Amino acid sequence: MFNKWIRPYFQFNRQERWGAVLLIGGLFGLYGLASLFPKRGAVPAPTDQGKSVQVRPYSYDPSPGQSNRKPDLAPFDPNQLSESEWIGMGIPPRTVQTIRNYLEKGGRFRSPEDLGKIWGLKPADRDRLLPYVRIRSEIARPKTFFETKRSGNSSVNSERARSITIDINRSDSVNWEALPGIGPTYARRIVRYRDRLGGFVRLDQIAETYQLPDSVFQQIRPHLILVNPGPIRKIPLNTVAVDTLGRHPYCNFSMARSIVRYREQHGPFRKLEELLDLQQVDSAWWMRMRPYLSLE
């Protein structure tokens, strides 16, 4: 039975045997040829820290058909990139506009982690870019791309800015806008914060303004003066209501309720130092709040 049905399938003539040998040899040849080509893999993170790097042009097609393709990355300084280069790295145009506004207002990336401060930048994009960030030294740094675009009348504006000095408690938003790095938004925020405080008692308080970059504050600080005594609005500690005291930037409603409750239980405050008897009050808070309190 075996000889009749099975054996014929395992018998080859001379021509068929040579064909099998050539087929097997061709397969091994193709396998060896494929091993000569490098395997495709992830782009390794650069290791040239401390070296001067050049930003290379990027090619990224954000069209629907290419939405899953990641752009190639190279070391870059985020303070020096143009809009097209940010977009070339896969950053959405709206986020690029946010970065542009940040730099134009005087902001600056001082460490790779500062990328995380950009509103709208996705965590995945941040983590993808971080290994390639190279911040140049602050010494004799070149202008950013956006600073270069608006520097047509820079010499005239710089001379004018150097001559400006403003009293921080008597200047309106128009005066603030004349300072370098201060636009209408920052000017309104500074004036609004001053009104909420009741006036500034130290120059450093301007740095507490909402989202005002420290780089902008350091840039305008030489132009600021505080004429003493300034027009400080005092809070009458013995008559103030909880709602009014709780709206002060240095206070909160929990602290305000404790102060008013203490006053109701022990009578009017005879000196400001009595606030230190409250469990919630420490010396640091008392020192900050003291200039805005009165016993009248």
For each residue, the residues with C-beta under 8 A, 3 or more apart:
1: 4 5
2: 5 6 7
3: 6 7
4: 1 7
5: 1 2 8
6: 2 3 9 10
7: 2 3 4 10 11
8: 5 11
9: 6
10: 6 7
11: 7 8
12: 16 17 20
13: 16 17
14: 17 18
15: 18 19
16: 12 13 19 20
17: 12 13 14 20 21
18: 14 15 21 22
19: 15 16 22 23
20: 12 16 17 23 24
21: 17 18 24 25
22: 18 19 25 26
23: 19 20 26 27
24: 20 21 27 28
25: 21 22 28 29
26: 22 23 29 30
27: 23 24 30 31
28: 24 25 31 32
29: 25 26 32 33
30: 26 27 33 34
31: 27 28 34 35
32: 28 29 35 36
33: 29 30 36
34: 30 31 37
35: 31 32
36: 32 33
37: 34
38:
39:
40:
41:
42:
43: 72 73
44:
45: 131 132
46: 53 74 75 131 132
47:
48: 51 53 75 134
49: 134
50:
51: 48 134
52: 136
53: 46 48 74 75 76 77 134
54:
55: 74 75 76 77 80 81 85
56: 74
57: 85 88
58: 71 72 73 74 85 88 89
59: 71 72 88
60: 66 69 71 87 88 89 90
61: 66 69
62: 66 67 87 90
63: 66 67
64: 67
65:
66: 60 61 62 63 69
67: 62 63 64
68:
69: 60 61 66
70: 90 128
71: 58 59 60 88 89 90
72: 43 58 59
73: 43 58 76 89 128 129 132
74: 46 53 55 56 58 132
75: 46 48 53 55 132 133 134
76: 53 55 73 80 81 85 89 132 133 134
77: 53 55 80 81 109 133 134 135 136
78: 81 99 109 114 115 133 135
79: 103 108 109 135 136 141 144
80: 55 76 77 136 142 144 145
81: 55 76 77 78 85 86 145
82: 85 86 145
83: 86 87 93 96 100 145
84: 87 88
85: 55 57 58 76 81 82 88 89
86: 81 82 83 89 91 95 96 99
87: 60 62 83 84 90 91 92 93 96
88: 57 58 59 60 71 84 85
89: 58 60 71 73 76 85 86 129
90: 60 62 70 71 87 125 128
91: 86 87 95 96 99 121 125
92: 87 95 96 120
93: 83 87 96 97
94: 97 98 120
95: 86 91 92 98 99 118 120 121
96: 83 86 87 91 92 93 99 100
97: 93 94 100 101
98: 94 95 101 102 118 119 120 121
99: 78 86 91 95 96 102 103 118
100: 83 96 97 103 104 146
101: 97 98 104 105
102: 98 99 105 107 118 213
103: 79 99 100 106 107 108 144 145 146 147
104: 100 101 146 147 150
105: 101 102 181 183 186 213 216
106: 103 180 181 213 215 216 219
107: 102 103 213 215 216
108: 79 103 144 213 215
109: 77 78 79 112 114 115 133 135
110: 114 135
111: 114 135
112: 109 115 130 133 135
113: 116 130
114: 78 109 110 111 117
115: 78 109 112 118 121 126 129 130 133
116: 113 121 126
117: 114
118: 95 98 99 102 115 121
119: 98
120: 92 94 95 98
121: 91 95 98 115 116 118 125 126
122: 125 126
123: 126 127
124: 127 128
125: 90 91 121 122 128 129
126: 115 116 121 122 123 129 130
127: 123 124 130
128: 70 73 90 124 125
129: 73 89 115 125 126 132 133
130: 112 113 115 126 127 133
131: 45 46
132: 45 46 73 74 75 76 129
133: 75 76 77 78 109 112 115 129 130
134: 48 49 51 53 75 76 77
135: 77 78 79 109 110 111 112
136: 52 77 79 80 141 142
137: 140 141
138: 141
139:
140: 137
141: 79 136 137 138
142: 80 136
143: 147 148 151
144: 79 80 103 108 147 148
145: 80 81 82 83 103 148 149
146: 100 103 104 149 150
147: 103 104 143 144 150 151
148: 143 144 145 151
149: 145 146
150: 104 146 147 154
151: 143 147 148 154
152:
153: 156 157
154: 150 151 157 158
155: 158 159
156: 153 159 160
157: 153 154 160 161 180
158: 154 155 161 162 180
159: 155 156 162 163
160: 156 157 163 164 178
161: 157 158 164 178 179 180 223
162: 158 159
163: 159 160
164: 160 161 178 179 223
165: 223 224 225
166: 170 171 175 176 178 179 223 224 225
167: 170 171 225 226 227
168: 171 194 200 203 206 224 225 226 230
169: 194 199 200 226 227 230 231 232
170: 166 167 227 230 231
171: 166 167 168 175 176
172: 175 176 191
173: 176 177 184 187 188 190 191
174: 177 178 187
175: 166 171 172 178
176: 166 171 172 173 179 182 186 187 190 191
177: 173 174 182 183 184 187
178: 160 161 164 166 174 175 182
179: 161 164 166 176 182 220 223
180: 106 157 158 161 219 220 223
181: 105 106 186 215 216 219 220
182: 176 177 178 179 186 187 190 216 220
183: 105 177 186 187
184: 173 177 187 188
185: 188 189
186: 105 176 181 182 183 189 190 209 212 216
187: 173 174 176 177 182 183 184 190 191
188: 173 184 185 191 192
189: 185 186 192 193 209 210 211 212
190: 173 176 182 186 187 193 194 206 209 212
191: 172 173 176 187 188 194 195
192: 188 189 195 196
193: 189 190 196 197 208 209 210 249
194: 168 169 190 191 197 199 200
195: 191 192 198
196: 192 193 247 248 249
197: 193 194 200 205 248 249 250 292
198: 195 232 233 234 235 248 292
199: 169 194 230 231 232 233
200: 168 169 194 197 203 205 206 226 230
201: 205 226 230 232 291
202: 205 226
203: 168 200 206 221 224 226
204: 207 208
205: 197 200 201 202 208
206: 168 190 200 203 209 212 217 220 224
207: 204 212 214 217
208: 193 204 205 249
209: 186 189 190 193 206 212
210: 189 193
211: 189
212: 186 189 190 206 207 209 216 217
213: 102 105 106 107 108 216 217
214: 207 217 218
215: 106 107 108 181 218 219
216: 105 106 107 181 182 186 212 213 219 220
217: 206 207 212 213 214 220 221
218: 214 215 221
219: 106 180 181 215 216
220: 179 180 181 182 206 216 217 223 224
221: 203 217 218 224
222:
223: 161 164 165 166 179 180 220
224: 165 166 168 203 206 220 221
225: 165 166 167 168
226: 167 168 169 200 201 202 203 230
227: 167 169 170 230
228:
229: 232
230: 168 169 170 199 200 201 226 227
231: 169 170 199
232: 169 198 199 201 229 291 292
233: 198 199 292
234: 198 292 293 294 296
235: 198 240 244 245 248 292 293 294
236: 239 240 294 295 296
237: 240 259 263 269 272 275 293 294 295
238: 263 268 269 295 296
239: 236
240: 235 236 237 244 245 260
241: 244 245 260
242: 245 246 253 256 257 260
243: 246 247 253 256
244: 235 240 241 247 248
245: 235 240 241 242 248 251 255 256 259 260
246: 242 243 251 252 253 255 256 257
247: 196 243 244 251
248: 196 197 198 235 244 245 251 289 292
249: 193 196 197 208
250: 197 285 288 289 292
251: 245 246 247 248 255 256 289
252: 246 255 256
253: 242 243 246 256 257
254: 257 258 280
255: 245 246 251 252 258 259 280 281 285
256: 242 243 245 246 251 252 253 259 260
257: 242 246 253 254 260 261
258: 254 255 261 262 278 279 280
259: 237 245 255 256 262 263 275 278
260: 240 241 242 245 256 257 263 264
261: 257 258 264 265
262: 258 259 265 266 277 278
263: 237 238 259 260 266 267 268 269
264: 260 261
265: 261 262
266: 262 263
267: 263
268: 238 263 295
269: 237 238 263 272 274 275 295
270: 274 295
271: 274 295
272: 237 269 275 286 290 293 295
273: 276 286
274: 269 270 271 277
275: 237 259 269 272 278 281 286 289 293
276: 273 281 283 286
277: 262 274 281
278: 258 259 262 275 281
279: 258
280: 254 255 258
281: 255 275 276 277 278 285 286
282: 285 286
283: 276 286 287
284: 287 288
285: 250 255 281 282 288 289
286: 272 273 275 276 281 282 283 289 290
287: 283 284 290
288: 250 284 285
289: 248 250 251 275 285 286 292 293
290: 272 286 287 293
291: 201 232
292: 197 198 232 233 234 235 248 250 289
293: 234 235 237 272 275 289 290
294: 234 235 236 237
295: 236 237 238 268 269 270 271 272
296: 234 236 238
